């Protein structure tokens, strides 16, 4: 999948950037209605940053995959239609 960096508005409870509540992708703001799935990758493996993934459904009914890289405090979105490519 190809990931593109985006701006994400987050809920911050007991930790910063706990979960996304809205994001801007290609000049459109999307509000998150539901977190459909969530999983983690890396951090326990040497040389791999901790990545948090969120499969979200927007108020408009669209589904997106968001990724948070805590090391760089950066959010990205899986570009719709991109497959089998790693960035």
Secondary structure, DSSP 8 states (H G I E B T S, - for coil): --EEEEEEEEE-SSSTT-EEEEEEETTEEEEEEEEEEEEEE-SSSTT---EEEEEEEETTS-EEEEEEETTTTEEEEE-TT--S---
